[in-house]
Amino acid sequence: MLVTYGPTLLVDIGFDPNYQPPPHPNLPVPGIKGIHALVDTGATESCIDSMLATQLGLPVVDKRVVAGVSGPQDVNIHLAQVHIPSLLFTIYGTFAAVHLAAGGQPHRALIGRTFLSRFTMVYNGQTGDVTISS
């Protein structure tokens, strides 16, 4: 599974305009729960699938060129919160809307190195175990 899908987290995604980041104790109200997100060490920032961002009605705040394996492309930039229940952690701010589903990717979000800079990830290729801890 690890070879096929990579390190995957279940996340909740949405835009809750009333969400206040720590030290406030509230969690964002998600638009959808239990979405598969790939922890992608090759991605600088975290991204959300473009079709999912549209489906959830995430606010578009900008457009930008991003580079991926298919080369550069213009994408919408959305406001959102991505909550990771297993780590009790919320990523909030802007997310590029990239074409994951359209490109055949089984994940609907990518969790990049800006997230990983706060955590330790141990990837054991022999056993298939991935551990993320603070």
N, CA, C and O atoms as a Tinker XYZ file with bonds, in Angstrom:
   536  protein
     1  N      0.823000   -1.197000    0.000000    73     2
     2  CA     0.000000    0.000000    0.000000    64     1     3
     3  C      0.864000    1.256000    0.000000    63     2     4     5
     4  O      0.558000    2.227000   -0.693000    81     3
     5  N      1.954000    1.235000    0.786000    73     3     6
     6  CA     2.809000    2.408000    0.870000    64     5     7
     7  C      3.438000    2.704000   -0.486000    63     6     8     9
     8  O      3.525000    3.864000   -0.888000    81     7
     9  N      3.875000    1.671000   -1.188000    73     7    10
    10  CA     4.486000    1.870000   -2.502000    64     9    11
    11  C      3.453000    2.398000   -3.495000    63    10    12    13
    12  O      3.757000    3.279000   -4.300000    81    11
    13  N      2.231000    1.861000   -3.441000    73    11    14
    14  CA     1.191000    2.252000   -4.385000    64    13    15
    15  C      0.646000    3.649000   -4.117000    63    14    16    17
    16  O      0.484000    4.442000   -5.045000    81    15
    17  N      0.361000    3.955000   -2.847000    73    15    18
    18  CA    -0.332000    5.201000   -2.523000    64    17    19
    19  C      0.512000    6.236000   -1.798000    63    18    20    21
    20  O      0.135000    7.407000   -1.755000    81    19
    21  N      1.644000    5.837000   -1.226000    73    19    22
    22  CA     2.471000    6.773000   -0.472000    64    21    23
    23  C      1.880000    7.044000    0.903000    63    22    24    25
    24  O      0.807000    6.542000    1.238000    81    23
    25  N      2.591000    7.844000    1.699000    73    23    26
    26  CA     2.092000    8.138000    3.047000    64    25    27
    27  C      0.831000    8.999000    2.958000    63    26    28    29
    28  O      0.853000   10.105000    2.418000    81    27
    29  N     -0.259000    8.471000    3.498000    73    27    30
    30  CA    -1.568000    9.109000    3.355000    64    29    31
    31  C     -2.150000    9.442000    4.722000    63    30    32    33
    32  O     -2.089000    8.635000    5.650000    81    31
    33  N     -2.718000   10.646000    4.834000    73    31    34
    34  CA    -3.442000   11.075000    6.024000    64    33    35
    35  C     -4.902000   11.292000    5.661000    63    34    36    37
    36  O     -5.214000   11.670000    4.532000    81    35
    37  N     -5.803000   11.055000    6.618000    73    35    38
    38  CA    -7.197000   11.436000    6.439000    64    37    39
    39  C     -7.358000   12.846000    6.974000    63    38    40    41
    40  O     -6.958000   13.138000    8.101000    81    39
    41  N     -7.946000   13.724000    6.166000    73    39    42
    42  CA    -8.082000   15.127000    6.540000    64    41    43
    43  C     -9.520000   15.586000    6.326000    63    42    44    45
    44  O    -10.286000   14.970000    5.585000    81    43
    45  N     -9.866000   16.685000    6.996000    73    43    46
    46  CA   -11.135000   17.366000    6.802000    64    45    47
    47  C    -10.825000   18.692000    6.124000    63    46    48    49
    48  O     -9.889000   19.385000    6.522000    81    47
    49  N    -11.602000   19.054000    5.103000    73    47    50
    50  CA   -11.313000   20.256000    4.317000    64    49    51
    51  C    -12.556000   21.134000    4.241000    63    50    52    53
    52  O    -13.677000   20.638000    4.127000    81    51
    53  N    -12.342000   22.430000    4.306000    73    51    54
    54  CA   -13.433000   23.379000    4.128000    64    53    55
    55  C    -12.941000   24.789000    4.346000    63    54    56    57
    56  O    -11.746000   25.031000    4.512000    81    55
    57  N    -13.879000   25.716000    4.343000    73    55    58
    58  CA   -13.564000   27.088000    4.708000    64    57    59
    59  C    -14.610000   27.549000    5.707000    63    58    60    61
    60  O    -15.777000   27.736000    5.365000    81    59
    61  N    -14.174000   27.727000    6.941000    73    59    62
    62  CA   -15.025000   28.214000    8.026000    64    61    63
    63  C    -14.595000   29.644000    8.319000    63    62    64    65
    64  O    -13.538000   29.852000    8.915000    81    63
    65  N    -15.392000   30.643000    7.914000    73    63    66
    66  CA   -14.992000   32.036000    8.118000    64    65    67
    67  C    -14.894000   32.422000    9.592000    63    66    68    69
    68  O    -14.309000   33.454000    9.920000    81    67
    69  N    -15.460000   31.605000   10.485000    73    67    70
    70  CA   -15.406000   31.899000   11.919000    64    69    71
    71  C    -14.224000   31.238000   12.621000    63    70    72    73
    72  O    -14.018000   31.448000   13.816000    81    71
    73  N    -13.455000   30.451000   11.897000    73    71    74
    74  CA   -12.312000   29.767000   12.501000    64    73    75
    75  C    -11.257000   30.774000   12.946000    63    74    76    77
    76  O    -10.916000   31.712000   12.224000    81    75
    77  N    -10.753000   30.549000   14.155000    73    75    78
    78  CA    -9.649000   31.355000   14.672000    64    77    79
    79  C     -8.514000   30.403000   15.016000    63    78    80    81
    80  O     -8.714000   29.451000   15.770000    81    79
    81  N     -7.322000   30.647000   14.474000    73    79    82
    82  CA    -6.195000   29.739000   14.725000    64    81    83
    83  C     -5.757000   29.776000   16.189000    63    82    84    85
    84  O     -6.157000   30.666000   16.938000    81    83
    85  N     -4.925000   28.795000   16.597000    73    83    86
    86  CA    -4.436000   28.771000   17.975000    64    85    87
    87  C     -3.868000   30.125000   18.357000    63    86    88    89
    88  O     -3.265000   30.805000   17.527000    81    87
    89  N     -4.056000   30.517000   19.597000    73    87    90
    90  CA    -4.373000   29.697000   20.776000    64    89    91
    91  C     -5.857000   29.488000   21.030000    63    90    92    93
    92  O     -6.206000   28.960000   22.086000    81    91
    93  N     -6.748000   29.869000   20.127000    73    91    94
    94  CA    -8.181000   29.660000   20.327000    64    93    95
    95  C     -8.492000   28.173000   20.219000    63    94    96    97
    96  O     -7.915000   27.476000   19.384000    81    95
    97  N     -9.410000   27.678000   21.066000    73    95    98
    98  CA    -9.650000   26.228000   21.137000    64    97    99
    99  C    -10.583000   25.667000   20.068000    63    98   100   101
   100  O    -10.800000   24.456000   20.030000    81    99
   101  N    -11.146000   26.514000   19.191000    73    99   102
   102  CA   -12.129000   25.989000   18.241000    64   101   103
   103  C    -11.473000   25.299000   17.046000    63   102   104   105
   104  O    -10.356000   25.631000   16.648000    81   103
   105  N    -12.197000   24.334000   16.489000    73   103   106
   106  CA   -11.784000   23.663000   15.253000    64   105   107
   107  C    -12.620000   24.222000   14.112000    63   106   108   109
   108  O    -13.759000   24.634000   14.333000    81   107
   109  N    -12.081000   24.246000   12.895000    73   107   110
   110  CA   -12.898000   24.718000   11.777000    64   109   111
   111  C    -14.021000   23.729000   11.470000    63   110   112   113
   112  O    -13.849000   22.518000   11.603000    81   111
   113  N    -15.161000   24.258000   11.063000    73   111   114
   114  CA   -16.260000   23.407000   10.621000    64   113   115
   115  C    -15.913000   22.960000    9.202000    63   114   116   117
   116  O    -15.772000   23.799000    8.312000    81   115
   117  N    -15.772000   21.641000    8.975000    73   115   118
   118  CA   -15.344000   21.177000    7.651000    64   117   119
   119  C    -16.488000   21.153000    6.646000    63   118   120   121
   120  O    -17.655000   21.008000    7.009000    81   119
   121  N    -16.130000   21.297000    5.383000    73   119   122
   122  CA   -17.082000   21.100000    4.304000    64   121   123
   123  C    -17.204000   19.629000    3.968000    63   122   124   125
   124  O    -18.251000   19.169000    3.513000    81   123
   125  N    -16.113000   18.885000    4.198000    73   123   126
   126  CA   -16.089000   17.448000    3.922000    64   125   127
   127  C    -15.057000   16.808000    4.847000    63   126   128   129
   128  O    -14.037000   17.417000    5.168000    81   127
   129  N    -15.332000   15.574000    5.273000    73   127   130
   130  CA   -14.450000   14.853000    6.199000    64   129   131
   131  C    -13.895000   13.591000    5.547000    63   130   132   133
   132  O    -14.473000   13.048000    4.606000    81   131
   133  N    -12.760000   13.140000    6.074000    73   131   134
   134  CA   -12.212000   11.850000    5.670000    64   133   135
   135  C    -11.641000   11.809000    4.264000    63   134   136   137
   136  O    -11.760000   10.797000    3.573000    81   135
   137  N    -11.021000   12.899000    3.835000    73   135   138
   138  CA   -10.422000   12.971000    2.496000    64   137   139
   139  C     -8.990000   12.446000    2.559000    63   138   140   141
   140  O     -8.256000   12.760000    3.496000    81   139
   141  N     -8.590000   11.655000    1.572000    73   139   142
   142  CA    -7.224000   11.138000    1.522000    64   141   143
   143  C     -6.263000   12.225000    1.023000    63   142   144   145
   144  O     -6.451000   12.800000   -0.049000    81   143
   145  N     -5.236000   12.485000    1.827000    73   143   146
   146  CA    -4.221000   13.484000    1.477000    64   145   147
   147  C     -2.851000   12.810000    1.484000    63   146   148   149
   148  O     -2.490000   12.117000    2.435000    81   147
   149  N     -2.103000   13.025000    0.420000    73   147   150
   150  CA    -0.756000   12.476000    0.293000    64   149   151
   151  C      0.240000   13.405000    0.974000    63   150   152   153
   152  O      0.256000   14.604000    0.694000    81   151
   153  N      1.065000   12.873000    1.859000    73   151   154
   154  CA     2.175000   13.643000    2.412000    64   153   155
   155  C      3.256000   13.615000    1.341000    63   154   156   157
   156  O      3.896000   12.589000    1.111000    81   155
   157  N      3.448000   14.763000    0.689000    73   155   158
   158  CA     4.283000   14.848000   -0.505000    64   157   159
   159  C      5.543000   15.650000   -0.206000    63   158   160   161
   160  O      5.513000   16.880000   -0.169000    81   159
   161  N      6.651000   14.943000    0.006000    73   159   162
   162  CA     7.912000   15.627000    0.321000    64   161   163
   163  C      8.457000   16.386000   -0.884000    63   162   164   165
   164  O      9.384000   17.183000   -0.739000    81   163
   165  N      7.905000   16.154000   -2.056000    73   163   166
   166  CA     8.325000   16.878000   -3.249000    64   165   167
   167  C      7.567000   18.178000   -3.455000    63   166   168   169
   168  O      7.931000   18.980000   -4.315000    81   167
   169  N      6.512000   18.391000   -2.669000    73   167   170
   170  CA     5.703000   19.610000   -2.796000    64   169   171
   171  C      6.131000   20.610000   -1.726000    63   170   172   173
   172  O      6.230000   20.272000   -0.546000    81   171
   173  N      6.379000   21.832000   -2.151000    73   171   174
   174  CA     6.731000   22.865000   -1.182000    64   173   175
   175  C      5.534000   23.178000   -0.294000    63   174   176   177
   176  O      5.650000   23.197000    0.931000    81   175
   177  N      4.391000   23.421000   -0.912000    73   175   178
   178  CA     3.192000   23.822000   -0.190000    64   177   179
   179  C      2.110000   22.758000   -0.321000    63   178   180   181
   180  O      2.199000   21.850000   -1.148000    81   179
   181  N      1.096000   22.893000    0.510000    73   179   182
   182  CA    -0.045000   21.993000    0.447000    64   181   183
   183  C     -1.021000   22.481000   -0.611000    63   182   184   185
   184  O     -1.153000   23.684000   -0.836000    81   183
   185  N     -1.712000   21.533000   -1.267000    73   183   186
   186  CA    -2.630000   21.833000   -2.365000    64   185   187
   187  C     -3.913000   21.041000   -2.190000    63   186   188   189
   188  O     -3.945000   20.032000   -1.486000    81   187
   189  N     -4.973000   21.512000   -2.841000    73   187   190
   190  CA    -6.270000   20.837000   -2.824000    64   189   191
   191  C     -6.677000   20.567000   -4.272000    63   190   192   193
   192  O     -6.374000   21.352000   -5.170000    81   191
   193  N     -7.364000   19.451000   -4.483000    73   191   194
   194  CA    -7.856000   19.121000   -5.809000    64   193   195
   195  C     -8.787000   20.224000   -6.307000    63   194   196   197
   196  O     -9.645000   20.697000   -5.562000    81   195
   197  N     -8.620000   20.635000   -7.570000    73   195   198
   198  CA    -9.399000   21.750000   -8.121000    64   197   199
   199  C    -10.894000   21.459000   -8.149000    63   198   200   201
   200  O    -11.695000   22.350000   -7.866000    81   199
   201  N    -11.290000   20.226000   -8.485000    73   199   202
   202  CA   -12.721000   19.893000   -8.515000    64   201   203
   203  C    -13.311000   19.914000   -7.107000    63   202   204   205
   204  O    -14.446000   20.351000   -6.915000    81   203
   205  N    -12.540000   19.443000   -6.121000    73   203   206
   206  CA   -13.008000   19.456000   -4.739000    64   205   207
   207  C    -13.145000   20.891000   -4.231000    63   206   208   209
   208  O    -14.117000   21.217000   -3.549000    81   207
   209  N    -12.179000   21.746000   -4.559000    73   207   210
   210  CA   -12.240000   23.155000   -4.138000    64   209   211
   211  C    -13.491000   23.819000   -4.703000    63   210   212   213
   212  O    -14.154000   24.586000   -4.005000    81   211
   213  N    -13.818000   23.532000   -5.954000    73   211   214
   214  CA   -15.024000   24.092000   -6.573000    64   213   215
   215  C    -16.273000   23.529000   -5.918000    63   214   216   217
   216  O    -17.206000   24.269000   -5.605000    81   215
   217  N    -16.290000   22.207000   -5.708000    73   215   218
   218  CA   -17.438000   21.545000   -5.080000    64   217   219
   219  C    -17.714000   22.132000   -3.697000    63   218   220   221
   220  O    -18.873000   22.317000   -3.326000    81   219
   221  N    -16.654000   22.429000   -2.925000    73   219   222
   222  CA   -16.820000   22.963000   -1.583000    64   221   223
   223  C    -17.077000   24.464000   -1.568000    63   222   224   225
   224  O    -17.390000   25.028000   -0.519000    81   223
   225  N    -16.950000   25.112000   -2.714000    73   223   226
   226  CA   -17.163000   26.549000   -2.776000    64   225   227
   227  C    -16.103000   27.337000   -2.023000    63   226   228   229
   228  O    -16.395000   28.380000   -1.438000    81   227
   229  N    -14.860000   26.832000   -2.040000    73   227   230
   230  CA   -13.783000   27.540000   -1.340000    64   229   231
   231  C    -13.530000   28.878000   -2.029000    63   230   232   233
   232  O    -13.439000   28.923000   -3.256000    81   231
   233  N    -13.413000   29.968000   -1.271000    73   231   234
   234  CA   -13.220000   31.282000   -1.882000    64   233   235
   235  C    -11.933000   31.372000   -2.695000    63   234   236   237
   236  O    -10.866000   30.983000   -2.221000    81   235
   237  N    -12.034000   31.885000   -3.919000    73   235   238
   238  CA   -10.862000   32.130000   -4.766000    64   237   239
   239  C    -10.335000   33.512000   -4.418000    63   238   240   241
   240  O    -11.075000   34.495000   -4.458000    81   239
   241  N     -9.037000   33.585000   -4.073000    73   239   242
   242  CA    -8.450000   34.868000   -3.680000    64   241   243
   243  C     -7.331000   35.320000   -4.620000    63   242   244   245
   244  O     -6.858000   36.452000   -4.519000    81   243
   245  N     -6.906000   34.444000   -5.531000    73   243   246
   246  CA    -5.806000   34.799000   -6.424000    64   245   247
   247  C     -5.703000   33.749000   -7.522000    63   246   248   249
   248  O     -6.385000   32.726000   -7.479000    81   247
   249  N     -4.857000   34.005000   -8.492000    73   247   250
   250  CA    -4.448000   33.027000   -9.515000    64   249   251
   251  C     -2.931000   33.052000   -9.529000    63   250   252   253
   252  O     -2.318000   34.092000   -9.289000    81   251
   253  N     -2.324000   31.901000   -9.813000    73   251   254
   254  CA    -0.872000   31.829000   -9.790000    64   253   255
   255  C     -0.418000   30.696000  -10.696000    63   254   256   257
   256  O     -1.168000   29.754000  -10.952000    81   255
   257  N      0.796000   30.792000  -11.172000    73   255   258
   258  CA     1.404000   29.710000  -11.933000    64   257   259
   259  C      2.127000   28.810000  -10.934000    63   258   260   261
   260  O      2.939000   29.270000  -10.132000    81   259
   261  N      1.810000   27.513000  -11.003000    73   259   262
   262  CA     2.524000   26.538000  -10.184000    64   261   263
   263  C      3.175000   25.529000  -11.114000    63   262   264   265
   264  O      2.698000   25.285000  -12.222000    81   263
   265  N      4.264000   24.952000  -10.652000    73   263   266
   266  CA     4.974000   23.955000  -11.450000    64   265   267
   267  C      4.760000   22.584000  -10.828000    63   266   268   269
   268  O      4.858000   22.417000   -9.612000    81   267
   269  N      4.474000   21.626000  -11.659000    73   267   270
   270  CA     4.320000   20.244000  -11.219000    64   269   271
   271  C      4.991000   19.325000  -12.218000    63   270   272   273
   272  O      5.763000   19.770000  -13.068000    81   271
   273  N      4.696000   18.053000  -12.113000    73   271   274
   274  CA     5.316000   17.089000  -13.016000    64   273   275
   275  C      4.903000   17.319000  -14.465000    63   274   276   277
   276  O      5.618000   16.913000  -15.381000    81   275
   277  N      3.756000   17.967000  -14.686000    73   275   278
   278  CA     3.297000   18.258000  -16.048000    64   277   279
   279  C      3.785000   19.600000  -16.558000    63   278   280   281
   280  O      3.430000   20.012000  -17.663000    81   279
   281  N      4.594000   20.286000  -15.766000    73   279   282
   282  CA     5.068000   21.604000  -16.151000    64   281   283
   283  C      4.236000   22.696000  -15.499000    63   282   284   285
   284  O      3.372000   22.410000  -14.670000    81   283
   285  N      4.493000   23.951000  -15.872000    73   283   286
   286  CA     3.772000   25.062000  -15.250000    64   285   287
   287  C      2.313000   25.131000  -15.702000    63   286   288   289
   288  O      1.985000   24.813000  -16.846000    81   287
   289  N      1.441000   25.556000  -14.774000    73   287   290
   290  CA     0.038000   25.749000  -15.119000    64   289   291
   291  C     -0.563000   26.838000  -14.241000    63   290   292   293
   292  O     -0.161000   27.014000  -13.091000    81   291
   293  N     -1.531000   27.566000  -14.793000    73   291   294
   294  CA    -2.259000   28.582000  -14.043000    64   293   295
   295  C     -3.312000   27.894000  -13.189000    63   294   296   297
   296  O     -4.067000   27.054000  -13.678000    81   295
   297  N     -3.361000   28.253000  -11.914000    73   295   298
   298  CA    -4.351000   27.655000  -11.013000    64   297   299
   299  C     -4.977000   28.731000  -10.144000    63   298   300   301
   300  O     -4.401000   29.797000   -9.932000    81   299
   301  N     -6.168000   28.428000   -9.647000    73   299   302
   302  CA    -6.808000   29.289000   -8.662000    64   301   303
   303  C     -6.173000   29.054000   -7.297000    63   302   304   305
   304  O     -5.729000   27.950000   -6.983000    81   303
   305  N     -6.138000   30.103000   -6.500000    73   303   306
   306  CA    -5.667000   30.012000   -5.123000    64   305   307
   307  C     -6.885000   30.240000   -4.229000    63   306   308   309
   308  O     -7.571000   31.256000   -4.346000    81   307
   309  N     -7.145000   29.285000   -3.336000    73   307   310
   310  CA    -8.339000   29.308000   -2.497000    64   309   311
   311  C     -7.968000   29.489000   -1.028000    63   310   312   313
   312  O     -6.890000   29.085000   -0.590000    81   311
   313  N     -8.878000   30.103000   -0.277000    73   311   314
   314  CA    -8.781000   30.102000    1.180000    64   313   315
   315  C     -9.405000   28.818000    1.688000    63   314   316   317
   316  O    -10.457000   28.401000    1.203000    81   315
   317  N     -8.759000   28.182000    2.672000    73   315   318
   318  CA    -9.305000   26.943000    3.219000    64   317   319
   319  C     -8.629000   26.612000    4.540000    63   318   320   321
   320  O     -7.620000   27.200000    4.929000    81   319
   321  N     -9.235000   25.643000    5.205000    73   319   322
   322  CA    -8.601000   24.996000    6.349000    64   321   323
   323  C     -8.565000   23.497000    6.052000    63   322   324   325
   324  O     -9.553000   22.911000    5.612000    81   323
   325  N     -7.412000   22.898000    6.302000    73   323   326
   326  CA    -7.254000   21.452000    6.184000    64   325   327
   327  C     -6.909000   20.969000    7.579000    63   326   328   329
   328  O     -5.819000   21.231000    8.089000    81   327
   329  N     -7.848000   20.260000    8.191000    73   327   330
   330  CA    -7.642000   19.772000    9.557000    64   329   331
   331  C     -7.233000   18.306000    9.512000    63   330   332   333
   332  O     -7.840000   17.503000    8.803000    81   331
   333  N     -6.197000   17.965000   10.277000    73   331   334
   334  CA    -5.700000   16.592000   10.357000    64   333   335
   335  C     -6.060000   16.069000   11.751000    63   334   336   337
   336  O     -5.317000   16.296000   12.705000    81   335
   337  N     -7.197000   15.368000   11.877000    73   335   338
   338  CA    -7.660000   14.933000   13.198000    64   337   339
   339  C     -6.653000   14.082000   13.962000    63   338   340   341
   340  O     -6.522000   14.225000   15.177000    81   339
   341  N     -5.937000   13.197000   13.264000    73   339   342
   342  CA    -5.004000   12.293000   13.956000    64   341   343
   343  C     -3.845000   13.037000   14.603000    63   342   344   345
   344  O     -3.219000   12.520000   15.528000    81   343
   345  N     -3.549000   14.250000   14.126000    73   343   346
   346  CA    -2.455000   15.053000   14.692000    64   345   347
   347  C     -2.969000   16.272000   15.456000    63   346   348   349
   348  O     -2.187000   17.052000   15.999000    81   347
   349  N     -4.305000   16.427000   15.491000    73   347   350
   350  CA    -4.916000   17.598000   16.138000    64   349   351
   351  C     -4.278000   18.884000   15.631000    63   350   352   353
   352  O     -3.908000   19.760000   16.412000    81   351
   353  N     -4.152000   18.984000   14.290000    73   351   354
   354  CA    -3.452000   20.104000   13.675000    64   353   355
   355  C     -4.256000   20.609000   12.479000    63   354   356   357
   356  O     -4.804000   19.821000   11.708000    81   355
   357  N     -4.317000   21.923000   12.336000    73   355   358
   358  CA    -5.024000   22.543000   11.218000    64   357   359
   359  C     -4.060000   23.402000   10.410000    63   358   360   361
   360  O     -3.359000   24.256000   10.953000    81   359
   361  N     -4.040000   23.159000    9.108000    73   359   362
   362  CA    -3.315000   24.013000    8.170000    64   361   363
   363  C     -4.358000   25.002000    7.643000    63   362   364   365
   364  O     -5.422000   24.587000    7.182000    81   363
   365  N     -4.071000   26.286000    7.705000    73   363   366
   366  CA    -5.046000   27.269000    7.250000    64   365   367
   367  C     -4.343000   28.330000    6.415000    63   366   368   369
   368  O     -3.160000   28.610000    6.608000    81   367
   369  N     -5.082000   28.905000    5.497000    73   367   370
   370  CA    -4.514000   29.932000    4.631000    64   369   371
   371  C     -4.883000   29.673000    3.195000    63   370   372   373
   372  O     -6.008000   29.277000    2.890000    81   371
   373  N     -3.922000   29.902000    2.302000    73   371   374
   374  CA    -4.182000   29.741000    0.873000    64   373   375
   375  C     -3.634000   28.407000    0.365000    63   374   376   377
   376  O     -2.595000   27.922000    0.812000    81   375
   377  N     -4.369000   27.839000   -0.579000    73   375   378
   378  CA    -4.015000   26.551000   -1.171000    64   377   379
   379  C     -4.201000   26.642000   -2.682000    63   378   380   381
   380  O     -5.223000   27.136000   -3.158000    81   379
   381  N     -3.221000   26.169000   -3.425000    73   379   382
   382  CA    -3.357000   26.077000   -4.872000    64   381   383
   383  C     -4.335000   24.951000   -5.192000    63   382   384   385
   384  O     -4.298000   23.887000   -4.573000    81   383
   385  N     -5.207000   25.195000   -6.161000    73   383   386
   386  CA    -6.146000   24.177000   -6.623000    64   385   387
   387  C     -5.517000   23.486000   -7.831000    63   386   388   389
   388  O     -5.454000   24.053000   -8.921000    81   387
   389  N     -5.056000   22.264000   -7.622000    73   387   390
   390  CA    -4.371000   21.529000   -8.679000    64   389   391
   391  C     -5.245000   20.370000   -9.151000    63   390   392   393
   392  O     -6.170000   19.952000   -8.454000    81   391
   393  N     -4.945000   19.861000  -10.330000    73   391   394
   394  CA    -5.817000   18.889000  -10.999000    64   393   395
   395  C     -5.440000   17.450000  -10.624000    63   394   396   397
   396  O     -4.943000   16.692000  -11.458000    81   395
   397  N     -5.683000   17.087000   -9.360000    73   395   398
   398  CA    -5.317000   15.750000   -8.884000    64   397   399
   399  C     -6.237000   14.682000   -9.467000    63   398   400   401
   400  O     -5.757000   13.727000  -10.079000    81   399
   401  N     -7.547000   14.826000   -9.289000    73   399   402
   402  CA    -8.495000   13.814000   -9.774000    64   401   403
   403  C     -8.435000   13.704000  -11.297000    63   402   404   405
   404  O     -8.434000   12.600000  -11.842000    81   403
   405  N     -8.385000   14.837000  -11.977000    73   403   406
   406  CA    -8.333000   14.837000  -13.443000    64   405   407
   407  C     -7.071000   14.147000  -13.957000    63   406   408   409
   408  O     -7.068000   13.586000  -15.053000    81   407
   409  N     -5.998000   14.189000  -13.162000    73   407   410
   410  CA    -4.749000   13.540000  -13.550000    64   409   411
   411  C     -4.642000   12.102000  -13.098000    63   410   412   413
   412  O     -3.597000   11.476000  -13.272000    81   411
   413  N     -5.723000   11.556000  -12.509000    73   411   414
   414  CA    -5.723000   10.160000  -12.085000    64   413   415
   415  C     -5.149000    9.918000  -10.697000    63   414   416   417
   416  O     -4.947000    8.768000  -10.308000    81   415
   417  N     -4.883000   10.968000   -9.951000    73   415   418
   418  CA    -4.333000   10.841000   -8.603000    64   417   419
   419  C     -5.447000   10.386000   -7.643000    63   418   420   421
   420  O     -6.533000   10.965000   -7.654000    81   419
   421  N     -5.194000    9.361000   -6.814000    73   419   422
   422  CA    -6.242000    8.900000   -5.891000    64   421   423
   423  C     -6.461000    9.835000   -4.693000    63   422   424   425
   424  O     -7.487000    9.737000   -4.019000    81   423
   425  N     -5.522000   10.726000   -4.424000    73   423   426
   426  CA    -5.640000   11.658000   -3.299000    64   425   427
   427  C     -6.342000   12.931000   -3.751000    63   426   428   429
   428  O     -6.298000   13.284000   -4.929000    81   427
   429  N     -6.992000   13.620000   -2.812000    73   427   430
   430  CA    -7.682000   14.879000   -3.130000    64   429   431
   431  C     -6.992000   16.079000   -2.506000    63   430   432   433
   432  O     -7.474000   17.206000   -2.614000    81   431
   433  N     -5.850000   15.832000   -1.848000    73   431   434
   434  CA    -5.042000   16.925000   -1.300000    64   433   435
   435  C     -3.600000   16.443000   -1.212000    63   434   436   437
   436  O     -3.328000   15.250000   -1.083000    81   435
   437  N     -2.691000   17.397000   -1.285000    73   435   438
   438  CA    -1.267000   17.130000   -1.077000    64   437   439
   439  C     -0.821000   17.940000    0.128000    63   438   440   441
   440  O     -1.119000   19.130000    0.231000    81   439
   441  N     -0.113000   17.298000    1.028000    73   439   442
   442  CA     0.410000   17.962000    2.219000    64   441   443
   443  C      1.910000   18.125000    1.999000    63   442   444   445
   444  O      2.644000   17.139000    1.935000    81   443
   445  N      2.364000   19.376000    1.884000    73   443   446
   446  CA     3.741000   19.657000    1.488000    64   445   447
   447  C      4.697000   19.919000    2.633000    63   446   448   449
   448  O      4.381000   19.718000    3.806000    81   447
   449  N      5.883000   20.375000    2.247000    73   447   450
   450  CA     6.978000   20.567000    3.208000    64   449   451
   451  C      6.725000   21.700000    4.190000    63   450   452   453
   452  O      7.303000   21.694000    5.277000    81   451
   453  N      5.882000   22.677000    3.850000    73   451   454
   454  CA     5.571000   23.714000    4.834000    64   453   455
   455  C      4.870000   23.095000    6.044000    63   454   456   457
   456  O      5.063000   23.559000    7.168000    81   455
   457  N      4.068000   22.065000    5.833000    73   455   458
   458  CA     3.463000   21.302000    6.930000    64   457   459
   459  C      4.521000   20.477000    7.647000    63   458   460   461
   460  O      4.604000   20.498000    8.875000    81   459
   461  N      5.334000   19.747000    6.876000    73   459   462
   462  CA     6.322000   18.847000    7.472000    64   461   463
   463  C      7.380000   19.575000    8.297000    63   462   464   465
   464  O      8.021000   18.962000    9.151000    81   463
   465  N      7.571000   20.862000    8.057000    73   463   466
   466  CA     8.574000   21.608000    8.822000    64   465   467
   467  C      8.226000   21.666000   10.309000    63   466   468   469
   468  O      9.080000   22.000000   11.131000    81   467
   469  N      6.988000   21.346000   10.659000    73   467   470
   470  CA     6.551000   21.359000   12.066000    64   469   471
   471  C      6.560000   19.967000   12.703000    63   470   472   473
   472  O      6.301000   19.839000   13.900000    81   471
   473  N      6.851000   18.937000   11.929000    73   471   474
   474  CA     6.722000   17.560000   12.393000    64   473   475
   475  C      7.956000   16.729000   12.037000    63   474   476   477
   476  O      8.820000   17.154000   11.270000    81   475
   477  N      8.005000   15.546000   12.614000    73   475   478
   478  CA     9.010000   14.547000   12.249000    64   477   479
   479  C      8.277000   13.411000   11.559000    63   478   480   481
   480  O      7.288000   12.894000   12.081000    81   479
   481  N      8.763000   13.019000   10.379000    73   479   482
   482  CA     8.155000   11.912000    9.654000    64   481   483
   483  C      9.200000   10.819000    9.475000    63   482   484   485
   484  O     10.301000   11.064000    8.981000    81   483
   485  N      8.832000    9.606000    9.886000    73   483   486
   486  CA     9.687000    8.431000    9.692000    64   485   487
   487  C      8.970000    7.533000    8.695000    63   486   488   489
   488  O      7.837000    7.108000    8.922000    81   487
   489  N      9.650000    7.253000    7.588000    73   487   490
   490  CA     9.089000    6.482000    6.479000    64   489   491
   491  C      9.894000    5.190000    6.397000    63   490   492   493
   492  O     11.039000    5.202000    5.944000    81   491
   493  N      9.307000    4.078000    6.831000    73   491   494
   494  CA     9.988000    2.795000    6.811000    64   493   495
   495  C      9.510000    2.004000    5.601000    63   494   496   497
   496  O      8.450000    1.378000    5.628000    81   495
   497  N     10.302000    2.042000    4.549000    73   495   498
   498  CA     9.934000    1.379000    3.303000    64   497   499
   499  C      9.850000   -0.124000    3.415000    63   498   500   501
   500  O      9.098000   -0.750000    2.668000    81   499
   501  N     10.600000   -0.727000    4.329000    73   499   502
   502  CA    10.595000   -2.183000    4.447000    64   501   503
   503  C      9.303000   -2.699000    5.072000    63   502   504   505
   504  O      8.800000   -3.751000    4.675000    81   503
   505  N      8.759000   -1.962000    6.054000    73   503   506
   506  CA     7.547000   -2.435000    6.730000    64   505   507
   507  C      6.291000   -1.745000    6.209000    63   506   508   509
   508  O      5.183000   -2.235000    6.423000    81   507
   509  N      6.456000   -0.612000    5.526000    73   507   510
   510  CA     5.298000    0.146000    5.077000    64   509   511
   511  C      4.755000    1.081000    6.132000    63   510   512   513
   512  O      3.703000    1.690000    5.938000    81   511
   513  N      5.456000    1.207000    7.250000    73   511   514
   514  CA     5.009000    2.084000    8.337000    64   513   515
   515  C      5.470000    3.514000    8.094000    63   514   516   517
   516  O      6.601000    3.756000    7.673000    81   515
   517  N      4.571000    4.457000    8.368000    73   515   518
   518  CA     4.901000    5.869000    8.356000    64   517   519
   519  C      4.423000    6.429000    9.686000    63   518   520   521
   520  O      3.279000    6.222000   10.089000    81   519
   521  N      5.325000    7.147000   10.363000    73   519   522
   522  CA     4.991000    7.778000   11.630000    64   521   523
   523  C      5.235000    9.273000   11.506000    63   522   524   525
   524  O      6.314000    9.710000   11.104000    81   523
   525  N      4.212000   10.056000   11.860000    73   523   526
   526  CA     4.350000   11.510000   11.890000    64   525   527
   527  C      4.072000   11.949000   13.309000    63   526   528   529
   528  O      3.033000   11.614000   13.877000    81   527
   529  N      4.999000   12.698000   13.883000    73   527   530
   530  CA     4.846000   13.138000   15.275000    64   529   531
   531  C      5.385000   14.552000   15.419000    63   530   532   533
   532  O      6.173000   15.029000   14.603000    81   531
   533  N      4.932000   15.211000   16.495000    73   531   534
   534  CA     5.413000   16.569000   16.744000    64   533   535
   535  C      6.558000   16.548000   17.729000    63   534   536
   536  O      7.101000   17.599000   18.068000    81   535
